[in-house]
Amino acid sequence: MTTEWWRTAAIYQIYPRSFADANGDGMGDLAGITSRMPALAELGIDAIWLSPFQTSPQRDAGYDVADYCDVDPLFGSLADFDEMLAEAHARGIRVIVDLVPNHSSDQHPWFVEALAAAEGSAERARYLFRDGSGENGDLPPNNWESVFGGRAWTRVTNPDGSAGQWYLHLFDSSQPDFDWSNEEVREEFRRILRFWLDRGVDGFRVDVAHGLVKADGLPDYTPPAEGGSMGGAAGLEGLNEGALDELPSAPYWAQDGVHEIYRDWRKLLEEYPGERILAAEAWVDPLPRTALWVRPDEMHQAFNFAYLETPWKADALRRVIDDSLATFASVGAPSTWVLSNHDVVRHASRLALTAENPQGHGIGPKSKGLPIAELGLRRARAATALMLALPGSAYIYQGEELGLPEVIDLPDDARQDPTWFRTDGERYGRDGCRVPLPWEGTSPSYGFGPGTASWLPQPAEWAELARDKQSGVEGSTLELYKLALRLRRELGLASGTLEWLGADELGTASADLVAFRNGGVTVIGNTGSAPVQLPTALGSTVLLASGPLDGADALTLPADTTVWLSA
């Protein structure tokens, strides 16, 4: 077994309901994942991360969990999970599962018990129930707003029909927040961790890992206008670790108490063989604060959202790469790199937007600054080629290897994201990046399943983006990913060291170039709008190019293109 595999792994995110449908009901399932495992092995990834598949009423696509230790019938059974896990392990692919500890479903047995129980009861103490403010408690306990829009509190009706207390839900009203000051909650999640570790999973991606703990007294808080929807001090740059204590922070994000929880979990995981890991979804700024989640006794990885949110501009990319490598190394952790996931606009569209697009808002027909498809794909391929040459661990979101764009023209009546409903259509939400994958261009539902059904409608243009249309086709996005992942592994780029190239070596002072050397590979990305002439001393052999080179000349790098060179 490779020592500390997670430091260099290429991890592929599977959104189960949209990956592959084995039974034809229009919903992806675990058997579908098992059936497509050969394609994942062929792609060349090291691990898969599965978004939630546990029992859920699916009010938020599985992030509202009713039973943490079973499989939702939509996706199959525990036997299907075990078969999928065995098939992945047989091919050398590790399996990371999603864990949602900030909140449960309102149909979780604990919450059902809480609603039936008296105020101040042990059942209600598992969640954050509070008396209301104002006359007769008619107002919420504080002014907190939900990430999905609207207030973060819902008032319950007592069994006798009278108005009762309020409960906190930082997301949808169907997702009540746990009270992590309660030892019963902590012990329950130790049990859940052991359940999946005993089945053989290789780790957990922890949803909303910056949440869980809330500030004492639940004080009022009004986010700054420029703040991110799930972050702490969004937009603050250049701050060193010593200044962290002075950063503004929402009383429901990034509280110090979360670190005690993850230290406890880390000890639990270390009781198991095989280097089981914790990966944090922690939307906090700046990077030194994110690094607190991956200190040696806490989590192993944290998603690098600072990198994901960086525009396709050379100066910004150089700065975030430098900051990422230095910051994560300072706590002994690898940097991670990610460009897309199930919560953000796909980078084949996002990198060509010309208007602001706050995280979670999505894009649709009425959005401003909609992307030009050809430009977005060209930049996405270049950005991926740049990312996969960086030292550290890389995350790939299903479908980006096909160059899939965000689906913009979803019919309003097909949308299912809670954000769409809670904002009365003001925000489109995340459905556009969750549309089921195309596997075979001429098959019903493009091979997503044996029938024509898919839980979100697939656009007609995806027929030409299907996997079978790209497999073996030189220059296709799928083949670019396969080549980049193979070279990344063979050349040891993920465990290498980055050395920036200066104007003297590049033969130009172009501010549009991101250029570095990693081992024996020279990597140059052109983020500008004009081609750049490079000196022959940089290398004569093209190992990889994200797009056609001008006149087949490796030393003339077109706009929005990345090249890997060797001597």
Residue pairs with C-beta under 8 A, 6 or more apart in sequence:
1 274
1 275
4 275
5 46
5 47
5 94
5 275
6 203
6 275
6 277
6 300
6 301
6 334
6 393
7 334
7 392
7 393
7 494
7 495
8 46
8 334
8 392
8 393
8 494
8 495
9 46
9 47
9 94
9 393
9 394
9 494
10 44
10 45
10 46
10 47
10 388
10 393
10 394
10 395
10 396
10 485
10 488
10 489
10 494
11 45
11 46
11 47
11 48
11 49
11 96
11 393
11 394
11 395
11 396
12 40
12 43
12 45
12 47
12 48
12 49
12 395
12 396
12 397
12 398
13 48
13 49
13 51
13 341
13 342
13 395
13 396
13 397
13 398
14 33
14 48
14 49
14 50
14 51
14 398
15 28
15 51
15 342
15 397
15 398
15 434
16 28
16 29
16 30
16 33
16 50
16 51
16 52
16 53
16 62
16 75
17 27
17 28
17 61
17 62
17 74
17 75
17 434
17 436
17 455
18 28
18 398
18 434
18 435
18 436
18 437
18 448
18 455
18 456
19 28
19 32
19 33
19 36
19 398
19 436
19 437
20 28
20 29
20 32
20 33
20 35
20 36
20 437
20 439
20 448
20 449
21 27
21 28
21 29
21 32
21 436
21 445
21 448
21 449
21 450
21 451
21 453
21 454
22 29
22 31
22 32
22 34
22 35
22 449
22 450
23 29
23 31
23 449
23 450
24 449
24 450
24 451
24 453
25 449
25 451
25 453
26 445
26 449
26 451
26 453
26 454
26 455
27 74
27 75
27 455
28 75
28 436
28 448
28 449
29 74
29 75
29 76
29 80
30 53
30 71
30 75
30 76
30 77
30 80
30 81
30 83
30 84
31 76
31 80
31 83
31 84
32 449
33 48
33 50
33 84
34 80
34 83
34 84
34 87
36 439
37 84
37 87
37 88
37 91
37 93
38 91
39 467
40 48
40 88
40 91
40 93
41 91
41 92
41 93
42 482
43 401
43 481
43 482
43 485
44 481
44 482
44 485
44 486
44 489
45 93
45 396
45 485
46 92
46 93
46 94
47 93
47 94
47 95
47 96
47 202
48 88
48 93
48 94
48 95
48 96
49 96
49 97
49 98
49 205
49 279
49 395
50 95
50 96
50 97
50 98
51 61
51 62
51 63
51 98
51 342
52 61
52 62
52 63
52 65
52 98
52 100
52 207
53 62
53 71
53 72
53 75
53 76
53 81
53 97
53 98
54 62
54 65
54 66
54 67
54 68
54 69
54 70
54 71
54 72
55 65
55 66
55 67
55 70
55 71
55 72
55 73
56 62
56 63
56 64
56 65
56 66
56 72
56 105
57 64
57 66
57 105
57 107
57 174
58 64
58 72
58 74
59 105
59 172
59 174
59 175
59 418
60 171
60 172
60 174
60 175
60 418
61 416
61 417
61 434
62 72
62 98
63 98
63 100
63 171
63 175
63 207
64 100
64 103
64 104
64 105
64 106
64 107
64 172
64 174
64 175
65 100
65 104
65 105
65 108
66 104
66 105
66 107
66 108
66 109
67 108
68 99
68 100
68 192
68 195
69 191
69 192
69 195
69 196
70 78
71 77
71 78
71 80
71 81
78 199
81 199
82 199
84 95
85 95
85 199
85 200
85 201
88 94
88 95
89 95
89 200
94 202
94 203
95 200
95 201
95 202
96 201
96 202
96 203
96 204
96 205
96 277
96 279
97 196
97 201
97 203
97 204
97 205
98 204
98 205
98 207
99 189
99 192
99 193
99 204
99 205
99 206
99 207
100 207
100 208
101 178
101 180
101 189
101 206
101 207
101 208
101 212
102 170
102 177
102 178
102 207
102 208
102 211
102 212
103 169
103 170
103 171
103 175
103 176
103 177
103 178
103 208
104 110
104 111
104 175
104 176
104 178
105 111
105 174
105 175
106 112
106 173
106 174
106 175
106 176
107 174
110 123
110 126
110 127
111 127
111 176
113 123
114 121
114 123
114 124
114 126
114 127
114 129
114 167
114 176
115 156
116 123
116 159
117 123
117 124
118 124
119 129
119 131
119 164
119 165
122 184
124 165
125 179
125 182
125 184
126 178
126 179
126 182
126 184
126 185
127 167
127 168
127 176
127 177
127 178
127 179
128 167
128 168
128 176
128 177
128 178
128 179
128 214
128 218
129 156
129 165
129 166
129 167
130 141
130 153
130 165
130 166
130 167
130 168
130 218
131 137
131 141
131 165
131 166
132 138
132 139
132 140
132 141
132 155
132 165
132 166
133 139
133 140
133 141
133 142
136 163
137 163
137 165
137 166
138 163
140 151
140 152
140 153
140 155
140 166
141 153
141 166
141 168
141 218
142 153
142 218
142 219
142 220
142 221
143 151
143 220
143 221
143 222
144 151
144 152
144 153
144 168
144 170
144 218
144 220
144 221
144 252
145 151
145 152
145 223
146 152
146 169
146 170
146 171
146 172
146 173
146 422
147 170
147 171
147 229
147 230
147 360
148 171
148 172
148 360
148 418
148 419
148 422
148 423
149 419
149 422
149 423
149 426
149 427
150 422
150 423
152 168
152 169
152 170
153 166
153 167
153 168
153 169
154 166
154 167
154 169
154 173
155 163
155 164
155 165
155 166
156 164
156 165
156 166
156 167
157 163
157 164
158 164
167 176
167 177
168 176
168 177
168 214
168 218
169 175
169 176
169 177
170 177
170 208
170 211
170 252
171 418
172 418
172 422
177 211
177 214
178 185
178 212
179 185
180 186
180 212
180 213
180 257
180 261
181 213
181 257
186 261
186 264
189 265
190 264
190 265
190 268
193 204
193 265
193 268
193 269
194 268
196 204
197 268
197 269
197 272
197 276
201 276
202 274
202 275
202 276
202 277
203 269
203 276
203 277
203 278
203 279
203 300
204 277
204 278
204 279
205 279
205 281
206 262
206 278
206 279
206 280
206 281
206 299
207 281
208 230
208 281
209 258
209 262
209 280
209 281
209 282
209 293
209 299
209 302
210 230
210 232
210 253
210 254
210 258
210 280
210 281
210 282
210 283
210 284
210 293
211 252
211 253
211 258
212 255
212 257
212 258
212 261
213 255
213 256
213 257
213 258
213 261
214 251
214 252
214 255
215 251
215 252
215 255
218 251
219 251
221 250
221 251
221 252
223 250
224 248
226 234
226 235
227 233
227 234
227 235
227 250
228 234
228 235
228 283
228 285
228 358
228 359
229 358
229 359
229 360
229 361
230 253
230 283
230 359
230 360
231 253
231 283
231 284
231 285
231 305
231 359
232 247
232 248
232 249
232 250
232 253
232 254
232 283
232 284
232 285
232 289
233 247
233 248
233 249
233 284
233 285
233 286
233 289
234 285
235 285
236 247
236 285
236 286
237 286
238 286
239 247
239 286
239 288
240 288
241 288
241 291
241 330
244 288
244 289
244 292
247 286
247 289
249 255
253 283
253 284
254 282
254 284
254 289
259 292
259 293
259 295
259 298
262 278
262 280
262 293
262 298
262 299
263 297
263 298
265 278
266 278
266 297
266 298
266 299
269 276
269 277
269 278
277 299
277 300
277 301
278 298
278 299
278 300
278 301
279 299
279 300
279 301
279 302
279 303
279 336
280 293
280 294
280 299
280 301
280 302
280 303
281 303
282 290
282 293
282 302
282 303
282 305
283 305
283 359
284 290
285 306
286 306
286 323
287 304
287 306
287 320
287 323
287 324
287 327
287 328
288 327
290 302
290 304
290 305
290 306
290 327
291 302
291 327
291 328
291 330
291 331
291 333
292 298
292 331
293 299
293 302
294 300
294 301
294 302
294 328
294 331
294 333
295 331
295 332
295 333
296 331
296 332
300 333
301 333
301 334
301 336
301 393
302 328
302 333
302 336
303 336
303 338
303 341
303 395
304 324
304 335
304 336
304 337
304 338
305 338
306 320
306 323
306 324
307 320
307 321
307 324
307 337
307 338
307 339
307 387
308 338
308 339
308 340
308 341
308 344
309 359
310 316
310 317
310 320
311 351
312 351
312 379
312 382
312 383
312 527
312 560
313 527
314 511
314 512
314 513
314 514
314 525
314 527
314 528
315 511
317 386
317 514
317 525
317 527
318 500
318 514
321 390
321 498
321 514
324 335
324 337
324 392
325 335
325 391
325 392
325 498
327 335
328 334
328 335
328 336
328 392
329 335
334 391
334 392
334 393
335 390
335 391
335 392
335 393
336 392
336 393
336 394
336 395
337 387
337 388
337 390
337 392
337 393
337 394
337 395
338 394
338 395
338 397
339 347
339 380
339 383
339 384
339 387
339 397
339 400
340 346
340 347
340 350
340 396
340 397
340 400
340 433
341 395
341 397
341 433
342 397
342 430
342 433
342 434
343 359
343 360
343 430
343 433
344 350
344 359
344 360
344 430
344 433
345 353
345 357
345 362
345 363
345 406
345 432
345 433
346 380
346 397
346 399
346 400
346 404
346 405
346 406
346 432
346 433
347 379
347 380
347 383
347 384
347 400
348 376
348 377
348 380
348 400
348 403
348 404
348 405
348 406
349 363
349 371
349 373
349 376
349 405
349 406
349 408
350 357
350 371
350 376
350 406
351 371
351 376
351 379
351 380
351 383
352 371
352 372
352 373
352 375
352 376
352 379
353 363
353 369
353 370
353 371
354 368
354 369
354 371
355 367
355 368
355 369
356 369
357 363
357 367
357 369
360 419
360 427
360 429
360 430
361 419
361 427
361 428
361 429
362 406
362 417
362 419
362 427
362 428
362 429
362 430
362 431
362 432
362 433
363 370
363 406
363 408
363 428
363 432
364 408
364 409
364 410
364 428
364 432
365 408
365 409
367 408
367 428
370 408
371 405
371 406
373 405
375 560
376 405
377 403
377 405
377 477
378 546
378 547
378 560
378 561
379 560
380 400
380 403
381 403
381 477
381 480
381 546
381 547
381 562
382 525
382 526
382 527
382 546
382 547
382 560
382 561
382 562
383 525
383 562
384 400
384 480
384 481
384 484
384 546
385 480
385 484
385 523
385 525
385 544
385 545
385 546
385 562
385 563
385 564
386 514
386 523
386 525
386 562
387 394
388 394
388 484
388 485
388 488
388 493
389 484
389 488
389 493
389 516
389 518
389 521
389 523
389 562
389 564
390 493
390 498
390 518
391 493
391 494
391 495
391 496
391 497
391 498
391 518
392 494
393 494
394 488
394 494
396 481
397 433
398 437
399 437
400 481
401 477
401 478
401 481
401 482
402 437
402 438
402 465
402 466
402 467
402 470
402 477
402 478
403 465
403 477
404 435
404 437
404 438
404 462
404 465
406 432
406 433
407 431
407 432
407 433
407 435
407 456
407 458
407 459
408 432
409 459
410 431
410 432
410 435
410 456
410 457
411 457
412 425
414 431
414 456
414 457
415 428
415 429
415 431
416 431
416 455
416 456
417 428
417 429
417 430
417 431
418 429
419 427
419 428
419 429
419 430
420 427
420 428
420 429
420 431
431 456
434 456
435 454
435 456
435 457
435 458
435 459
435 462
436 445
436 448
436 454
436 455
436 456
436 458
437 446
437 448
437 467
438 446
438 447
438 448
438 458
438 462
438 463
438 465
438 466
438 467
439 446
439 447
439 448
439 466
439 467
439 468
440 446
440 447
440 466
440 467
440 468
441 447
441 463
441 464
441 465
441 466
441 468
441 469
442 463
444 450
444 451
444 452
445 451
445 452
445 453
445 454
445 458
446 458
446 462
446 463
446 466
447 466
447 467
447 468
448 454
448 458
463 469
467 478
469 476
470 476
470 477
470 478
470 479
471 478
471 479
472 479
473 479
475 548
480 544
480 546
483 544
484 544
487 493
487 521
487 543
487 544
487 564
488 494
491 519
491 520
491 521
492 519
493 518
493 519
493 521
496 518
496 519
497 518
497 519
498 516
498 517
498 518
499 516
499 517
499 518
500 515
500 516
501 515
501 516
501 517
501 522
501 524
501 538
503 509
505 515
505 535
505 537
505 538
506 513
506 515
506 524
506 534
506 535
506 538
507 533
507 534
507 535
508 532
508 533
508 534
510 526
510 528
510 532
511 528
512 526
512 527
512 528
512 529
512 530
512 532
513 524
513 525
513 526
513 527
513 528
513 532
513 557
514 523
514 524
514 525
514 527
515 522
515 523
515 524
515 525
516 522
516 523
517 523
520 566
520 567
521 543
521 564
521 565
521 566
522 538
522 539
522 564
522 565
522 566
523 562
523 563
523 564
523 565
524 534
524 538
524 557
524 562
524 563
524 565
525 561
525 562
526 532
526 557
526 558
526 559
526 560
526 561
526 562
527 560
528 559
529 559
529 560
530 559
531 550
531 556
531 557
531 558
531 559
532 556
532 557
533 555
533 556
534 555
534 556
534 557
535 555
536 555
538 555
538 565
539 554
539 565
539 566
539 567
540 554
540 565
540 567
541 554
541 565
541 566
541 567
542 549
542 554
542 563
542 564
542 565
543 564
543 565
543 566
544 563
544 564
545 554
545 561
545 562
545 563
545 564
546 561
546 562
546 563
547 558
547 560
547 561
548 558
549 556
549 557
549 558
549 561
549 563
550 556
550 557
550 558
554 563
554 565
557 563
